[in-house]
């Protein structure tokens, strides 16, 4: 879906909502977070922004819908249980589904588009939710096709969600570190983009590799990182005294690449980006460019990809970040020379979003 800037902000807010909801430890808290965040972002939205937000929310949260539906079922049990028998029958879930589809009796803070997905998930998983609580054979219960789900079934599922959430990797890398509020040194438009998408800059007193050493099992890259952007928690981790380095604007570049597109996707994964890269690679053929000599500070991922004449997903991300960064001018300008179509596409995209490259105050 193509959004204008006004709608993109709302779509990015949906990203942020799902991220924050997914970082809650329980299904109930995740549902409550979703509702609370939605209420707060709706303030000041016009109809177009509400639509963009409502459509993005279920589209980007497919993995979370299952968990959040448990929280929804528990929180809205009395509303769903129309006949008050303490069980949610299929007919009751279906009745609420047609209400949600028609936008009837909306629940404050819960977009009907999202409620539709939550109800579908609950309905599909009825046999499983029953079996989980009964501890019996899934097959036997499934054959009987139990019609209803009880509050106890949902509570049992909620316990399972809590166990799963402990091993999720979207928890913050540095939960105790407050995000840096002073984003004013970032290039033009970037603070606003980060605010909308929920990207946080966290500063450490130690070198980043040291400050994150306890997360080494999450990614080996941490051991050698001077700075880091973690897409699953949307944290940029920088060493405090290192605020002006190339590494800083490189990581900011990764976060922008991520935030330019709602959901988990990056702009550098888009078809238009691949098209520009291929056009540039095609033009390089037969020129025998010695990249090691021409661009000695180029990221090793990109360098080896150029040797092969093909960029994979991580090399594309590095290319975006290296063309974006402004700390190593020789490298950024050199890359633009060899990737003119890619450079132009990045410039055009950033300009259309009002995003600058050069830091505002250094
Ligand atoms: Zn990188």
Boltz pocket constraint, residues with backbone or C-beta under 6 A from the ligand:
constraints:
  - pocket:
      binder: B
      contacts: [[A, 250], [A, 254], [A, 317], [A, 318], [A, 321]]
      max_distance: 6.0
